[in-house]
């Protein structure tokens, strides 16, 4: 088998959480949720917090080196950078989906009404985040602040009324991504479903003590992308896959 993505059809990236302060005094990233993919944080350096709004209401989890946590689709999350140097390794389920619109940011309701309105406030031109560019940083920061505006309203509603206050946002998020699902089905078929099918076949071989497929073992080198980019939570350094070695 030729490996076309990371094990389990995951995606790997290193994220330096934004240290830009916001209106509540906390520095950090853009609150959002994923509609079809789970996400894991492996904290590498620095200290901070992860605020979440989910089926249990509002909660906050300390982030420090050695902490590993993950959250399922539908969990609104906001990474907060308390030390100024918070950096996490992110493992994303369903590689290809998050990169193609799986995430929905917590903008105020008027920006979630349709795909055109959402795209107008969510789209960013890709810039090298390691190169000083005030206009690119201002655009990313402005997007973050707009999402925080909607997030603070959702957080207050959840704290007053419980998780049911998230229903309208969840419904809007589902409508925003619904048109992409046919393409996502193909991504799933070529990723997680394909890897699962290969493993199922391998188990059938092993049941009969057949080992011939083991002769195809090989390694693949991850290739670090040349530039970091402005993401939702911070400056992202991603890895792709080079040719098999």
HELIX and SHEET records of a PDB file:
HELIX    1   1 UNK A    7  UNK A    9  5                                   3    
HELIX    2   2 UNK A   98  UNK A  100  5                                   3    
HELIX    3   3 UNK A  109  UNK A  111  5                                   3    
HELIX    4   4 UNK A  115  UNK A  122  1                                   8    
HELIX    5   5 UNK A  134  UNK A  161  1                                  28    
HELIX    6   6 UNK A  163  UNK A  166  5                                   4    
HELIX    7   7 UNK A  167  UNK A  177  1                                  11    
HELIX    8   8 UNK A  178  UNK A  180  5                                   3    
HELIX    9   9 UNK A  181  UNK A  190  1                                  10    
HELIX   10  10 UNK A  192  UNK A  207  1                                  16    
HELIX   11  11 UNK A  212  UNK A  216  5                                   5    
SHEET    1   A 6 UNK A  68  UNK A  71  0                                        
SHEET    2   A 6 UNK A  39  UNK A  45 -1                                        
SHEET    3   A 6 UNK A  87  UNK A  92 -1                                        
SHEET    4   A 6 UNK A  11  UNK A  17 -1                                        
SHEET    5   A 6 UNK A 234  UNK A 244 -1                                        
SHEET    6   A 6 UNK A 220  UNK A 224 -1                                        
SHEET    1   B 6 UNK A  68  UNK A  71  0                                        
SHEET    2   B 6 UNK A  39  UNK A  45 -1                                        
SHEET    3   B 6 UNK A  87  UNK A  92 -1                                        
SHEET    4   B 6 UNK A  11  UNK A  17 -1                                        
SHEET    5   B 6 UNK A 234  UNK A 244 -1                                        
SHEET    6   B 6 UNK A 229  UNK A 230 -1                                        
SHEET    1   C 2 UNK A  32  UNK A  34  0                                        
SHEET    2   C 2 UNK A 103  UNK A 105 -1                                        
SHEET    1   D 3 UNK A  57  UNK A  64  0                                        
SHEET    2   D 3 UNK A  47  UNK A  54 -1                                        
SHEET    3   D 3 UNK A  76  UNK A  81 -1                                        
END                                                                             
